[in-house]
Amino acid sequence: MISLALSITIGLVSMALVLNIVRLFIGPDAPDRILALDTLYINALALIVLLGMALGTRLYLEAALLIAVMGFIGTVALAKYVKRGSVIE
């Protein structure tokens, strides 16, 4: 039963990932694209964690933690760039 739920969830998160990529490319302005990129890395994180659960290994969870840190830093840097025009003051 859990394998069926994991398969369905992996499919739905993959579909959300594709929709985020579409939004990233057709976003009307920069804040929408930053938000799409932020949601994209969160969905990628969810997909990696679900694959780790499905395969029964902890290696994917460690990779998800690294991606979470990098995604947060990237989102903050992009938001700072859009607001001020530069990342480093």
C-alpha positions as CSV (number, residue, x, y, z in Angstrom):
1,M,0.0,0.0,0.0
2,I,2.8,2.4,0.8
3,S,4.5,1.7,-2.5
4,L,1.4,2.7,-4.4
5,A,1.1,5.9,-2.4
6,L,4.8,6.7,-3.0
7,S,4.4,6.0,-6.8
8,I,1.3,8.3,-7.0
9,T,3.1,11.0,-5.0
10,I,6.2,10.8,-7.1
11,G,4.1,11.2,-10.2
12,L,2.2,14.2,-8.8
13,V,5.4,16.0,-7.6
14,S,7.0,15.3,-11.0
15,M,4.0,17.0,-12.7
16,A,4.3,20.0,-10.3
17,L,8.0,20.2,-11.2
18,V,7.2,20.4,-14.9
19,L,4.6,23.0,-14.3
20,N,7.1,25.0,-12.3
21,I,9.6,24.9,-15.1
22,V,6.9,26.1,-17.5
23,R,6.2,29.0,-15.1
24,L,9.9,29.8,-14.8
25,F,10.1,30.3,-18.6
26,I,6.8,32.2,-19.2
27,G,6.8,34.2,-16.0
28,P,5.8,37.8,-16.8
29,D,8.4,39.5,-14.5
30,A,11.4,38.8,-12.3
31,P,9.5,38.3,-8.9
32,D,7.3,35.6,-10.5
33,R,10.4,33.9,-11.9
34,I,12.1,34.0,-8.5
35,L,9.0,32.5,-6.9
36,A,8.9,29.8,-9.6
37,L,12.6,29.0,-9.0
38,D,12.0,28.8,-5.2
39,T,9.0,26.4,-5.7
40,L,11.1,24.5,-8.2
41,Y,13.8,23.7,-5.7
42,I,11.2,22.8,-3.0
43,N,9.5,20.4,-5.4
44,A,12.9,18.9,-6.3
45,L,13.6,18.5,-2.6
46,A,10.3,16.7,-2.2
47,L,11.1,14.4,-5.1
48,I,14.5,13.5,-3.8
49,V,13.1,12.7,-0.4
50,L,10.3,10.6,-1.9
51,L,12.9,8.7,-4.0
52,G,15.0,8.1,-0.9
53,M,11.9,6.7,0.8
54,A,11.1,4.5,-2.1
55,L,14.6,3.1,-2.4
56,G,15.1,2.9,1.3
57,T,18.4,4.7,1.5
58,R,19.5,7.7,3.5
59,L,21.9,9.1,0.9
60,Y,19.1,10.9,-0.8
61,L,18.1,12.7,2.4
62,E,21.7,14.1,2.8
63,A,21.5,15.3,-0.8
64,A,18.2,16.9,0.0
65,L,19.7,18.9,2.9
66,L,22.4,20.2,0.7
67,I,20.0,21.3,-2.0
68,A,17.8,23.0,0.6
69,V,20.7,25.1,1.8
70,M,21.8,26.0,-1.7
71,G,18.2,26.8,-2.8
72,F,17.7,29.1,0.2
73,I,20.9,31.0,-0.5
74,G,20.1,31.2,-4.2
75,T,16.6,32.6,-3.5
76,V,18.0,35.2,-1.0
77,A,20.6,36.3,-3.5
78,L,18.2,36.6,-6.4
79,A,15.7,38.6,-4.2
80,K,18.5,40.9,-3.1
81,Y,19.6,41.4,-6.7
82,V,16.1,42.3,-7.8
83,K,15.6,44.7,-4.9
84,R,19.0,46.5,-4.9
85,G,20.6,45.7,-8.2
86,S,23.6,44.0,-6.6
87,V,24.2,41.0,-4.4
88,I,27.3,42.2,-2.5
89,E,27.0,45.6,-0.8
